């Protein structure tokens, strides 16, 4: 017995005028409501009568008659449900409330969770969006509300056909009318456009296609606010257009087109642009000068070299948040002016680097000043750790947070050299491979170190501390191939005690300026076979001090993490998201956080 067809309002046996009113009005007039209630009573009686017939069937004599009766009962129940739905309070929900419900439905994230995206970050797809078309199919009232609400149509998706790199992307002629209709529904409401170039394949021919630029010449384009464009092998080819309200762009290539470059003369005019994500599309030794660098507040740019980075930063005088994929390999002569002027970025708060950082290489970072820069995060792969020691105060004088997670051999001495330039630091998260003893001693209050003078209280403002521990040199296994050091659990215990219990008890000289008590500690052990034993040893070293202080401490191993700290480029995870859609969300994941939410505290 298959499901019975859905009962429509005109099949309920109601008068035609009531059917017409119910289709349009959510609140039924008194007479119509009385007729619907009468019809509902009739349906209820029919359901009760059929149920009685079924209950009175005698087995086995009447058993063959049960199937037709069950089908009739199901149909009668549907008529009853439909009648009752006309009287439901849901039909009296105000249009404004329905609109907000629809917006919430469309805004709900369809993406998989962060850990799943991390596991396949090399094949990430666009963020998936719901569309209002589904809402229109529910009923005539929903269709009416949806069509009358421009904001529900504010995400428009276009698949263009890839062309050669110098040719414009084409829109199939069969899609043009539908896209024009969608844009008219948006009207003057701000909207977002998602364009993806796809290979034409072997399907039916595309007669009389139009270019993307032709499609976007209508008045609706004047209200375009966000543009996402996966160029594939096509060019952008939007030169000559003006998008006066567009504030955010995401432009990149996937697949075979990922090695191409963006012809920046094909960019439209973007007088209101403030947020940009531009991935691996800038020619070596060039800087596109028709991008409004000076008005950008949020910028991701990759892949560029450190010489390009320095020149671009001198142009980005309004920048607040920057993320860059940097590769410090200089080839050829730059085809852009290299200003010698001193430039101050007064609003810059955060910088994030992947692949490499521009500091301490063959391009000195003189002429730059970041008086408000509070946070630097470096996620480097297979590049040795460098730092800018020559221009420390101008670049890092306001820095309070530093994350350095590099897939390279980092010693405690390397970190100590950097920390000596950042006495004001409040939050530190680092990956370290050797020289644990030196670093732990350096961070322990009340210890004199050779070569450090009489200073015993370093990093006095540090309130959150994280270590990502590469334990190759500390494995508890005898080996003839390498020098094995015992893990310095005592140093860890002393460090924690000196910055928690000792501070709380006032054990240090009262003439010393106020010392910050450590509030958060994270220690992540790598995925080596001996990691569990080191993890347990660290827990024992830290646990007793946690009980005597307010320290929030986490000691975790690979079983607690969702990703490999040293393999994933966190900016790749949401690379098709705009800044306000969470482009850098992965950087804030627990795996990189000094304040993880999903890990158990000691």
N, C-alpha and C positions, 0 to 999 in steps of 0.2 A: 504494500500500500504506500504509494508515493505521497509527497506533500500536496495538499490541495492548493490551487492557485490563490494568490492574495485577493482578498475582497476589496473592491474599490467602492467609493462612497455612493456611486450611482447604482450599485447592486444591492443596496440595503432595503429597497422597497419604500424609501422616503419620497414625499412629493418633490417634484422638480424644483420648486422654488426654495425648498429647504436645502436641497443638494447644492443649488447655486450659491445660497448664503454661506453654507458650511465651507465651500471651497475658497471663499474670499475673506470671510469674517472669522476672527478667532473667538470672539465673544458672541454666542448665539442670541438673537432677540428672544423675548419670553415665549411667543407662540411657537417659534421653531424649536426652542429648547423643550417645550412640552411635547411636541411631536416626536422628537428624538428620544425622549424618556419613554414615551409609549412604545416606540419601536424597540427600544432596549428591553422593556418588560416582555414584549412578545417573543423576542429572541431568547430571553432567559427562560420563559415557559417552554419554548421548543427544546432547549438544551436539557431542561429537567425531564421533559417527557421522554426524550431519546435515551437519557441515562437510565430512566426507570425501565424502559423496554429492554435495554441491554442487561440490566440487573436481573430481570425476570426470565431471561432465556433459560431453557431447560437443556441440560447436557445429557445425552448427545443429540437429542432430537432437533433442537433449534440452533445447534452450534454453527451450521453452515451459513446462517443468516447474520452472523455477528459482523462479518467484514463490511457489507453494505451499510449496516447500522453505525459502525465506527466511522466510516467515511462521512455519513450524513451528520453525525455528531460533531466531527471536526469542522465541517462547513458551518454548522449552526454556531459553534463556539467562536469561529472567526467573525461571523456577522455580529455576535454579541460584543466581542472585543472592539470591533470597528465602531459600533454604536457608542460604547462606553468611552472610546477615545475622543469622540466629538464632545463629550461632557467633561473631559479631563482638565484639570487645572493647568496642565502643560500647554494647552492651546491658548491660555490666557497670559502666557509669559510675554511681557512687553518686547517690542521689536528691539529696543536698545539692549535689553538683557540677552536676547537671542544673538545679537551681533557680538557681544562680548564673549559669549560661549563659543561662537564660531571662531573668533580670533584666537581664543585659547587652544582650540582644537588644531588650528593651522600652525600655531607657534610651537606646538608640542614637538620635541626633538625625536626624529625617527632614526637617528644614528645609533649604532651599536655603542656599547660602553667603551670607556677609554682603554681598558686593558685589551679588548679585542682589536681595537684600532692599532694599538701599539704592536701587536703580534704580526700584523701584515702592513706595516707602515709604508712599504715600498709599492703597494698596489692600492693605495687609498683612493676612494671615489669621492665625488662631491657630497656635501651634506644633503641628505634627502629632505625634501619639502612636501608637505601635503598641499593639495590644491582645492580650491573652492568648488571645482566641478563636481566632486563627490557629494557635496552638500546639496547641490541643485537636483540631484537624482532622488532625494528622499521623498519630497512632496512638493506640491505647488507653493505652499506657504514658505517653506525653506528656500525654494528657488527664488521667490519674490524678494525675500529678505537678502539673500546672497547677492542677487543682481543689483540691488539698491545700495550695496555697501562697497564703495570703491576699495577700501583698505583690504578687503578679503582677496582681491585680485592683484595685490601689489607685488607678487613674485611671478615673473613671467620667464618661462624657459624656452629657449630656441636651440634647435640642433641645426647647424649649418653644414654644408658639404665642403670638405677640405679641398683646397686648391693648391697649386704650387705656391711657394713661399712669397712670391711677389703678386699673387692674384687675390682678389677680395673673396671672402667667404660668401657662399650663395645660400639663399633660403628657398626651399622647395615651393613652387608655385601653389601646390595644394595646401600649404600651411599659411599662406599669406593672409587670406580673409579671416581665418580664425585668430591669427595674431593681432590683426588690426582690431577685431572685435574685442579681444582681451584688453588692448591698450585703451580703447574707448571706454570700457568699463572702469578702468582706473581713473580716467578723466584727469583732473588736476591734482589728484592725490599723489604724494611721493611714492615711487615704486622702484623695484629692484629687477635688474635684467641679468639672467644667467645664460650665457652663450657657450655652446660646446661644438667645436668642429669635429665632425665624424666622417669616416671614410665612406664615399658614396656606395661602395659595394657593387653588387650585380643586380639590383632591383630594377624596377621600371624607370624609364628615362624621366628626367626632370624638365618638362617643357616650360619655356618662358620663365626661368627662375629670375629672382631679383637679388641684388646684393644686400648685405646687412645694412650698409649705409643708406640705401634707398628706403628700406623698411623703417629706419629711424629718423626720417625727415619730417614726420608729422608733428603736430603741436604737443602731443603727449610726451615726446622725448624731452621737452623742455623741463619736465618734472622728474626725469630720471634721477634717482638719488644714489643708487649703488649699481656697479657693473662688475660682473664676474665673467671672465673670458678665458676658456681653455682653447688656445689658438690652434692646437694640432699642428698641421703643416701649412696652414693658411697664414696670410698676413692679417694685420689688424684692419688696415684700410678704412679708417674712420676719419682721416684727415679732412678738414673742411667743415666738420660738424661742430656744434657748440652745445654742451650740456651744462647749462648755467647753474643747476642745482645739484649736480653730482658731487658728493663729498667723499666717496670711498670706492676704490677699485681693487680688484684682484685679477692679475693677469699672469698666465703661465702657459706651459706646454706640457703635454703628457705624450707617452708613446714614442713613436718615431720622430716626433717633432721636438723632443725635449732638448736637442742640442742646437736648435735654431736660436736666432736673436730677433729682438723686436726692432722693427723699423720705427723709430720714435717719431719720425715725421708723419706717420700714419695715425698718431694719437689725435683724438678730438681735443678741442679747447676745453679746459677744465678749470674755470676761474674760481670754483668753490672747493676744490679738492683739498682735503686735510688728512685722509687716511689712505695708505697705499700698501699693497702687497704685490711685489713684482719679483718673480722667481726665475733666475737663471736666463735672463733675456738681454743682458747688457753686454755689448761688445767689449772685448779687452781693449784697454788703453783709451776708452771713450767715456764721456759723460753726456747723456742727452740733455740738452739745455732747454728743451721746450716743456719739461716737467716743472711744475711750479714748486720747486724745492723749498723755497723760502716760506711757504704757507703750510707745509706739512707738519702735523703734530704727531702722527704715528706713521712709521715707515719700516717695512721689511724689504730688504734688497739682497739678492743673492743670484749668482755667485760673482763676487767682485774681489779685487786684490786690495791690499792695504793702502796703496797709493790712490786708488779710486775712492776708497773709504774716507781718507783724510780730506780730499777735495770736496766730496759730497757733503761731509759734515760741515764744512765751512759755508756751504750754501743753505743748509737746513737750520736757519736761525730761529725757527719757531718750534723745533722738534721737542717733544716731551717723552716719547717712548720709541726706542729704535731697536730693531733686531736685524742682524746681518750675518750672511754666510760668507765668510772671508777665506780666501786662499792666498797665502803670501808667497806667490811665485811671480816675479816681475819678468816680463818678456817684452822687448821693444820699447819704443819711446811713447810717452803719453801724448795723445792728441787733444788734450784739454789744458786750459791754463792752470798753473799751480800757484795759487795766491800765497804771498808771503805775509799777508796782513794777519794781525791778531784778531781772532773771532771768538766771541763769547756766546755760548748757548745758555741763556739764563733760565730757560724753562725745562731743560733736559733732566729727567728724573731717573730713567732706567735704560740700560743697554744690555742686550743679549747677543751673544756671539756663538755661532756653530762652525764646525770644521776647523777654524783657527780664530785667533784674535789678532787685531792689528798692532798690538802693543809689543814693544821691545824687539822689533824686526829691523829691517834695513831702511825703513822710512820713519824718521823721527817725528813724533807727534807734537812738534812745537807749533806755536801759533794757534792752539786750541785751548779753550778754557771752559770747564763745566762746573760752575759754582754751585749748582743745585743737584748734581748727580748723586743719587743715594744708593743705587743698586746696580751691580754688574754681575752678569751670569755668563760663564764661559763653558760651553759644552763642546770640547774639542776631540777630534779623533786622529790618532797617530801623528800628533804634532807635539813637539816638546814645549814645555811651559816657559813662556817669556813674560816679562813685565816691563812697564815703562818707568824707569827710575829717574830719567832726566827732567821730567816735567810733572812731578808727582803732585805738588800742591795745586797747580792749575787744573789738572785732570781729576784728581781723586780726593781733593781736600774736604769734600762734603760726604764722601762715601761712608755708608753705614752698613751695607750688606754686600757680601762677596761670595759667590758660588763659583768654584773651579772644579769641574768634573771632566778630566781629560783622559783619553785612552793612551796614556804614555807613562813612562817611568818617572814618578815624581817623588822627590826625597823631602824629608822634613826640613833640610837646609834650604831647599827652594822656597818652601812656604814661609819659613822664618824670614827670609830676605824680603819677601813681599809684605809680610805683616809689619816689619819694621817701618814701612812707609805709611802704614794705616793705623796709627794708635787709636783713632777715634772709632774704629769698627765696632758694631754692635751685634752683627749676625755673620757667621762664617760657616760655610759648608765646603769641604775640600775632599778630594781624592788623594790618597797618599800610598806609596809603594814601599818605601824604606825610610830609615831615619826617624822611626816612631819616637825613640827615646828623646832625641833633641827637641822635637816639636812638643811632646807632652811636657817636658821640663820647661820649655819656653812659656807655655801657657799656664804653668802652675804658679800661683801666687806665692811670694816669699822665697823664691829660689834665685840665687845668683848664678849666672852663666858666664863662662869664660868668653871674653871678647865683647860682653854686653855692659861692661862697666858695673857700677854699684846698683843699677836698677833691678829691683826684685819684683816689681808689680807692673807687668806688661799687659797690654790689652785690657785696660781697666773698665771699659764700657761694654765688654762682651756679655750679652745676655742669652744668646742662643748659639750652639756649637754643634756642627755635624761632621762626621768622618765617614767617608766611603773607603773601606780598607781593602787594599790589594795585599794578600797575605803570602805571596810567593816566598818571600824571604823569612817568613816566620812559621812555616809549616812544621808541625811537631813530628817530623820524620827524619831519621838519619839518612843523609845522602852524601855520596862522594863527589857529586857534580856541583854542589853549591854550598856556600856557607849558610848554615841555619842558625838563626838567632832565637832565643826564647822570647815568647811574646811578653811584652812589658806590662803585665796586668797591674803590678804595683804602681807603675807610673800613672796609669789610668786612674787608679783609686786615689792617688795623691792629688792629681789634677782636679778631680771632681770634689774631693773633700775640701781642698783649698778655696774653691770658688762657691761652695755651698755652705757646709756646716761651719767652717772656720769664719766665714764672713758673717754668718748669722749670729755666731757667738761673740763676735767682736774680738777675735784673737790677735788681730794685727794692731800695730802702733796707732794710737788714736790721732797722731799728727798727720797720718796719711790721708790724702783726699779720699772721698767716698769711693769705695770699691763696689762695682756692680756685682750682685749675686747672680750666678748662672741659673736661668729659668728653664731652659730647654736643652736637651742633649739627644742627638741621634747618632748611632753607630751602626753602620751597615757593613756586614761581612760579605766578601765575594763568594763565588760559587764553587770554590775548590773543595776537594773531598774532605779536607780536615776542617772546613769552615764551622760545622756544628760544634766541635769541641772548643774552638776559639769563641764562638758565640756564647756558649755556656760560661766560659771563663770571664768574659766581659760582664755578663749579667751578675755574676757573683761579686765582681770588683765594684760595680756601681750600685747594686741593690741596697746595701746597708746605708749608703749616704742618702739615697732617695727617701728612706723612711724617716730620716732626721731633718729633712728640708722639704721645700716645696718644689723640688726639681721634677720636671716632666721628662722622663728618660725613656728612650726606645732603643733596644738592641735587637736587630733583625738580621736574618739570613736570607738566602735566595728563595726559600719557600714562602716568605712573607711578601715578596715583591711581585708586581705584575709585569715587569719588563727588565731588560738588561740595562743597567745604568750607563754603560759605556758604549753601547752600540746604537741606540736609538737617538736620532736627531729630533728633539721634541718639536722643532718648528715644522717638521715634515708631517706630523700627525694630523694637523688641521690646516693644511696649506691652502685649501680652497675656501676657508672661512675668512670673512672680513674681521677686522680688529674687534668690532663690537659684537661679533658672533662667536668670539672665543678663539681667535687665531693662536694665541699663546697659552691656551688652557693647559696643554700638556706640560708646559714648563712649571705649572703650579701643582702638578700631580704629587701624590705623597712620596713617590720615589725621589723627588728633588726637594722636598719640603723639610724645613726645620720644625714644622708643627704638623706632622702627619695626623690625619683623622681616622684612618682605618687600621693603623698598627696598634697593638696592645702596649700600654705603658707598663713599666716595671712597678 
